[in-house]
Amino acid sequence: MAPFNLAKLVSLKDFIPRTFELFSKKAYSFQSLGKDCIAGVTVGIVALPLAMAFSIAAGGSPAQGLYTAIAAGFFISFLGGSKYQIGGPTGAFVVIIYGVITRHGMGGLILATVMAGIILVLMGVSGLGRLIKYIPYPVTTGFTTGIGVLIFCQQIKDFLGLRIEKTSPEFFEYWGQYIDTFSTLQPVTVGIGLGTLGIILLIRKLYPRIPAAVVGVLAATLVCYFFKLPTETIGSRFGGIPRGLPVPVMPELSWALIRDLLPDTLTIALLAAIESLLSAVVADTMTGDRHNANMELVAQGVGNIASAFMGGIPATGAIARTATNIKSGAVSPVSGMIHSLTLVLFILFLAPAASAIPLAGLSAVLMMVAWDMSDLARFTRIVYRAPKSDTIVLLTTFILTIAVDLTFAVEVGMIMAVVLFLKRIIEVTEIRNGEKIGGLEIGLEDALRDDNRSALPEHPSDVEIYEITGPFFFGVADMLQHILRAVAKKPRAFILRMRDVPAVDSTGITALESFLVQCRQGKIKLIISEVREQPRKALEKAGFITELGPGNMAATLEEAIQLTKPIDFFVPDF
């Protein structure tokens, strides 16, 4: 295992936005601009109902969703590390945003969004963009599916037209509210929701290139408008959408609020990083391009800060909109900026039309989004085919996302994944020498099965040879303490082979130091052989090699055996 090197994670090339790179190569033409305009307008139309729906579901206003798509969407494309990424509000944030607004109000959400943006910028600058991919798959699948279930369930109120004055943020409590108010169900509203769902499913099956959500919402709006159907609309609940962009706002700062918001802020930043990089990977797969993860995180951070100053909500890369952008012929980040400008034009000239959009239609759109997010096929595949440890992590994260909250679920899921990872490492790390010690299989002969390994060379019977295989870290360091107690006859010398130890941490070094003390107390010579690069550097830095004596370090096993032989002194014959 190569030593960690920050320079490999960060370089100046990581901080050149793809927009700047494109124009610096003078590879952009009017033909390219035409393709980007078509794609940008198309994805802008697709983003229109989704931006409003996600904001409404999260407890915000439809205008806030549009402001988010405009501000965050523009900067994510302008500064991003992907050529095709489309940023804006997404379903992943709905649950966490709803909780923040419930506990701290809109002012708390704006501050949390700014803080999350700053964290994202720092993550990109520090090179963590390339490390986000190592977040365990069962954790991301568990909370993503959990979010999908929550979004779907939260839409039941508007889908059925239930009269609930204020919906509880708790899963079991709002289901109790649904049961208590089921008698207030509005048949007309249910019909609008079912009709919208039917249109979306039909369009997706017969004409997959047409934005089904846009067609469904447009059809529901026209039917409600011309037939004057009695159902709740954006206008009746929110008073419509302002015709114009908002004046930038500054979040209210207080240390107490910052401290209270920190857990939610970290969750927002982590979700934004995961989803944006996942979306960028999907775009790379579709186009053969290669995104810059660190610059993408910086752009996500700037986009979220800009969204907060516009009074918006958290944003990230949107997989569905990014895919639509690619399928519509986009060739550069310019299409993402045009997508934002398309939404600006809608606010300036068509805002009054949004007042007629029925909330049941938007709830149907969100139900489809929730279904797509849940990806039950992937979820069940992990449950039935993955190792039990992954299944436990998946189900725990999923259940906690629904029953408690997303922040707690991610924290517990990550801790469980780390603990199970350590368990697996411990299982593959052994200290071997032909017998069982403390219930651990430590037979060296088993480690010599490969054709490339030779049998042990001849060595004195009072010399013990042991070998550590696998990372020697805090999870397995205590194995070393059992050796001297387990050896039946005290040896004259002890050879510890480390050829298969790719890395050692401070706890492993401490264990070696304790073992050296034990050997000296028993007048046993300790020799370390075949140490690889990272462990050698770590041992040198810790001063262990100096304490051991450089003469007791051997490059090969044969050399180590030679070092165990007594020194023959020549006595002259007078």
Secondary structure as UniProt FT lines:
FT   HELIX           6..9
FT   HELIX           12..15
FT   HELIX           18..24
FT   TURN            25..26
FT   HELIX           30..57
FT   TURN            58..59
FT   HELIX           62..79
FT   STRAND          87..88
FT   HELIX           91..93
FT   HELIX           94..125
FT   TURN            126..127
FT   HELIX           128..130
FT   HELIX           132..134
FT   HELIX           137..154
FT   HELIX           156..160
FT   HELIX           171..180
FT   HELIX           182..184
FT   HELIX           187..206
FT   TURN            208..209
FT   HELIX           212..227
FT   HELIX           234..238
FT   HELIX           255..287
FT   HELIX           293..309
FT   TURN            310..311
FT   STRAND          316..317
FT   HELIX           319..327
FT   TURN            328..329
FT   HELIX           334..354
FT   TURN            355..356
FT   HELIX           359..374
FT   HELIX           376..385
FT   HELIX           388..403
FT   HELIX           406..428
FT   STRAND          430..432
FT   STRAND          436..437
FT   TURN            438..439
FT   STRAND          440..441
FT   HELIX           445..448
FT   TURN            451..452
FT   TURN            461..462
FT   STRAND          463..469
FT   TURN            474..476
FT   HELIX           477..482
FT   HELIX           483..486
FT   STRAND          493..500
FT   HELIX           506..521
FT   TURN            522..523
FT   STRAND          525..529
FT   HELIX           533..542
FT   HELIX           544..548
FT   HELIX           550..552
FT   STRAND          553..554
FT   HELIX           557..564
//
